[in-house]
């Protein structure tokens, strides 16, 4: 199959459009939508978010050293987009989007009560890269909506109806294709019934 060669660009897609909440004492809390976020370590559990220095939330997170990554569901897609194109300098994003700042368990930055999963993070390192700086953070606590748990208490994240971000467009996640390790799992043979 023929392929064109393009100049370097941000082609790693899709990505999770997460709503990052933060705040400083005595000020209104803020939300910034970030499409450049991801897991980076499992022990200790760590993730990263990348922000431009010009963003209102940048200084808040840099100063406080904490933030919450809130996963975006279909119900939150409009709010996530709006919080990504408006500045906290000009708007109270929680108020404008009818979202509830909820007290976190391990840090001062608030969670978004309406988010299906909220991940409380403590910044461990800031890597200055160019257009964006990467905040490397340790996960201190994960808050999960009880509606996402099955009858045995296991997480069923498909119930959250999460969205992805792909080259400037939002998509709902599609059908399940398999689970981790399905490509090497032993196939169970169905027993053939004897004809009588």
Secondary structure, DSSP 8 states (H G I E B T S, - for coil): -------S------B--EEEEE--TTS--EEEEES-EEEEEETTEEEEEEE-TTSHHHHHHHHH-EEEEE--BGGGHHHHHHHHHS-TTT--HHHHTT--EE--SSSSS-EETTSSEEEEEEEEEEEE-SSSEEEEEEEEEEEE-GGGB-TTS-B-GGGG-BEEEETTEEEE-------TTTTT------------
